[in-house]
Amino acid sequence: GENVEQHPSTLSVQEGDSAVIKCTYSDSASNYFPWYKQELGKRPQLIIDIRSNVGEKKDQRIAVTLNKTAKHFSLHITETQPEDSAVYFCAGGDTGRRALTFGSGTRLQVQP
Amino acid sequence: GAVVSQHPSWVICKSGTSVKIECRSLDFQATTMFWYRQFPKQSLMLMATSNEGSKATYEQGVEKDKFLINHASLTLSTLTVTSAHPEDSSFYICSARVGAGEQYFGPGTRLTVT
């Protein structure tokens, strides 16, 4: 099955700086890689996703890159704001019936 | 669109009793729903895949007789925790697949077994 590893487990940045979270996956059949943001006590919210037919996707301050050869993908948040503070999860899976496999999560803290 | 609801949001029950949690897709039909549990400060762990009209597929180590899953319609899946024990206390979250892979999560149910 799929195995997704995520680093770092915690990340503290100053407001306005960039934050990068990295994930690796093991199953070459995976073709869908979403990122979720989870605030304390709340549901995970999909913030961006990327499919294996593209290498990069951007949505305002958030971007995701995918390297299929190396089996790793990364989340980039620019111009961080205090409201970006949350736990971020990467996940990997396919667009068929298989469930997603989640990384262990990164607790991002943006210092004002 | 792609709204998933879950009920109840919070439940306390006594050890040995059963608890039913509902997961509904409000504005779309979901042939596949997923049930996860999440312990404090940990990631989401898949418990089972719920397929409409067929038996659920359980992950290794998840007792199917303890965690009963029923997916009776395209908009409703239920998880029943039978003979609950304190170690079953956790945050249970369902998700529904939309289109080509996207999953949207319900708000979660916090179960406390005393």
Interface residues (C-beta under 8 A of the other chain):
Chain A: Y32 P34 Y36 G41 K42 R43 P44 Q45 L46 D49 R51 F89 G93 D94 T95 R97 A99 L100 T101 F102 G103 S104 G105
Chain B: T32 F34 Q42 S43 L44 M45 L46 T49 N51 I93 R97 A100 G101 E102 Q103 Y104 F105 G106 P107 G108 R110
